[in-house]
Amino acid sequence: MANTLAAAALAALLAGCASPEPRYYTLAQASGTGAAAAPQATPQGKPVWIEVAPVHVPERLNRAELVVGEDGSADGDSRLRRLELARWSAPLPDELRDALSQRLQAALDAQDTYRQGLSGVEPVYRITADVVRLDAAPGGRAGALINWTVRRLPDGKLASGQSRADLPAGSGVDGVVAAYRQILAGAADDIAGGVRALQP
């Protein structure tokens, strides 16, 4: 009996010492609501080919853990905290790239050639994005400033712009991630407009 009680006490002690598991988040849309599986023909009969590069982010955000402002604060840059148990499912530049690619493929009926080994397809619209600011406070505000360019290859014609956002962030990490998805949706719409402006 004493051995059983000791074993139960030891098991309870070990369970109490176990570290909580981190939770992983993605900026991609749920399966079935994202990118087109293959390029569709434009009204001119040509498919749309894009190449979305990894997104540049400030070093303070380039980490596995989510970085947010204090709960309910109006300015996510003022007091930052790193959430050890809330992590991106991939490095943030890749998360942003994949989410933008997914939305652009859906918006443009396009195919992303990045790392696909495709050659001989043209024109290709090479898309780069640079996150100047991306911050949010749970239960407060989420904001962003994203510079982007679209370069049509092979002739090099260029379109560029800025996407800005300032919107409410819901409570908790889920609210922050939802706000970031909304911000990326707006940026993808802006970038898609840049692609359309360069289409022959």
C-alpha positions in Angstrom: 0.0 0.0 0.0 2.8 2.4 0.9 4.6 1.6 -2.4 1.4 2.4 -4.3 0.9 5.7 -2.6 4.6 6.6 -3.1 4.3 5.8 -6.8 1.2 7.9 -7.2 2.8 10.8 -5.4 5.9 10.6 -7.6 3.7 10.5 -10.8 1.8 13.5 -9.6 5.0 15.4 -8.9 6.4 14.6 -12.3 3.2 15.6 -14.0 3.3 18.9 -12.1 6.9 19.6 -13.2 6.2 18.9 -16.9 6.6 22.0 -19.1 3.5 23.1 -21.0 3.5 22.4 -24.7 3.7 25.4 -27.0 0.9 26.1 -29.4 1.7 26.7 -33.1 0.0 29.3 -35.3 -0.1 29.9 -39.1 -1.1 32.8 -41.2 -2.3 30.6 -44.0 -5.9 30.1 -44.7 -7.7 26.9 -43.9 -7.5 24.1 -46.6 -10.1 24.6 -49.3 -10.2 28.4 -49.0 -6.8 29.3 -50.4 -4.8 29.2 -53.6 -5.8 27.8 -56.9 -4.3 24.5 -57.7 -3.2 25.4 -61.2 -3.0 28.6 -63.2 -6.2 29.6 -65.1 -6.3 31.3 -68.4 -6.7 35.1 -68.4 -9.1 36.7 -70.9 -6.2 36.7 -73.3 -5.8 33.0 -72.9 -2.5 33.1 -71.0 -1.9 31.7 -67.5 -0.7 34.0 -64.7 2.7 33.1 -63.3 3.9 34.8 -60.1 7.1 34.3 -57.9 6.6 35.4 -54.3 9.9 35.8 -52.5 10.3 35.3 -48.7 9.1 38.5 -46.9 11.7 40.6 -45.1 10.7 41.4 -41.5 12.3 43.5 -38.7 14.7 41.4 -36.6 12.7 41.9 -33.4 9.9 39.9 -35.1 12.1 37.3 -36.8 11.8 34.6 -34.2 9.8 31.5 -33.5 7.7 33.0 -30.8 5.0 35.6 -31.4 5.9 39.1 -30.3 3.0 41.3 -29.2 2.3 44.5 -27.3 0.9 44.7 -23.8 -2.8 43.5 -23.6 -5.2 46.3 -24.6 -2.5 48.9 -25.4 -2.9 51.3 -28.2 0.6 51.0 -29.5 2.1 47.6 -30.1 5.6 49.0 -30.4 5.8 50.6 -27.0 6.0 47.6 -24.6 6.8 44.3 -26.4 6.7 40.8 -25.0 7.6 37.5 -26.4 5.1 34.7 -26.0 7.2 31.6 -25.3 4.2 29.2 -25.7 2.7 30.8 -28.8 4.9 30.1 -31.8 4.8 30.3 -35.6 4.6 27.0 -37.5 7.4 28.2 -39.7 9.9 31.1 -39.6 7.9 34.3 -39.9 9.3 35.4 -43.3 8.2 32.0 -44.7 4.8 32.2 -42.9 4.2 35.6 -44.5 5.4 34.5 -47.9 3.2 31.4 -47.9 0.1 33.3 -46.8 0.7 36.1 -49.4 1.3 33.5 -52.1 -1.9 31.6 -51.2 -4.0 34.7 -51.3 -2.4 36.0 -54.6 -2.9 32.7 -56.3 -6.5 32.7 -55.3 -7.0 36.4 -56.3 -5.3 36.1 -59.7 -6.0 32.5 -60.6 -2.2 32.2 -60.7 0.6 29.7 -60.1 3.5 30.5 -57.8 6.8 29.4 -59.5 8.9 30.0 -56.4 11.1 26.9 -55.9 9.0 25.0 -58.4 11.9 24.5 -60.9 9.7 25.9 -63.8 11.5 27.4 -66.7 10.5 28.9 -70.0 7.3 30.4 -68.5 6.7 34.1 -69.1 5.8 36.7 -68.2 6.6 36.0 -64.5 5.5 38.6 -61.9 8.2 38.6 -59.2 6.8 39.9 -55.9 8.9 41.1 -53.0 7.5 42.5 -49.7 9.3 44.3 -46.9 7.5 44.5 -43.5 8.4 47.9 -42.0 6.0 47.5 -39.1 3.7 44.7 -38.0 2.4 44.8 -34.4 -0.6 44.0 -32.4 -1.7 44.0 -28.8 -4.4 41.4 -27.7 -7.6 43.3 -27.2 -6.1 46.5 -28.6 -5.0 47.5 -32.1 -3.1 45.8 -34.9 -1.1 47.8 -37.4 1.2 47.3 -40.3 3.2 49.1 -43.0 4.4 46.8 -45.8 6.4 48.0 -48.8 6.0 45.8 -51.9 7.2 45.6 -55.5 6.0 43.7 -58.6 8.5 43.2 -61.4 7.4 41.7 -64.7 10.0 39.5 -66.2 11.7 39.3 -68.6 11.1 43.0 -69.5 11.6 44.4 -66.0 8.6 46.6 -65.8 7.8 47.6 -62.2 4.9 48.5 -60.0 5.4 49.3 -56.3 3.3 50.5 -53.4 2.7 50.5 -49.7 0.0 48.7 -47.7 -1.0 50.2 -44.4 -3.4 48.9 -41.8 -4.8 49.9 -38.5 -7.6 47.7 -37.1 -8.9 46.1 -33.9 -7.2 43.0 -32.6 -9.4 40.5 -30.7 -8.5 39.2 -27.3 -5.7 36.6 -26.9 -3.3 35.2 -29.4 -6.1 34.0 -31.6 -7.3 37.6 -31.9 -3.8 38.8 -32.9 -3.4 36.1 -35.5 -6.8 36.8 -37.0 -5.9 40.5 -37.3 -2.6 39.6 -39.0 -4.5 37.5 -41.5 -6.8 40.4 -42.2 -3.8 42.7 -42.7 -2.3 40.2 -45.2 -5.6 40.0 -47.0 -5.5 43.7 -47.6 -1.8 43.6 -48.7 -2.5 40.8 -51.1 -5.4 42.8 -52.6 -3.0 45.8 -53.1 -0.3 43.6 -54.6 -2.8 41.8 -56.9 -3.7 45.3 -58.2 0.0 45.9 -59.0 0.1 42.7 -61.0 -3.0 43.5 -62.9 -1.6 47.0 -63.7 1.4 45.2 -65.4 -0.6 42.7 -67.3 -0.6 43.2 -71.1 
